[in-house]
Amino acid sequence: MMTATLYGIPNCDTVKKARTWLADHDIAFTFHDYKKAGVDEAALDAWIAQLGWEPLLNRAGTTFRKLPDADKADIDTAKARALMIAHPSTIKRPVLVDGERIEVGFKPERYAALFA
């Protein structure tokens, strides 16, 4: 069986909740720390191909809000991808990848459904 991968940053409260949920439910996963390992561009491309860039780009976060207005205007796929690679904190957290399934954000009921 393939091990799920949880992408995020360790000090994010939502990532902590997701990690705790996975551990409490004995679900094997590896943690990909954007701060240490950066963004896997091939993975990001796969997520964008499957979901589109909109659910992945966290426009509400501090990192995005601090960007120059020019960076925040007229966002398309290429621009969103470049922003997420340059500023991994602009990717909504966490991103859980389990085989072909990708879950953005953390809701206990969604994780329960994924691993039912």
Helices and strands as residue ranges (DSSP letters): E 4-8, H 13-24, E 29-33, H 34-37, H 41-51, H 62-65, H 69-72, H 77-86, G 88-90, E 95-98, E 101-104, H 108-114
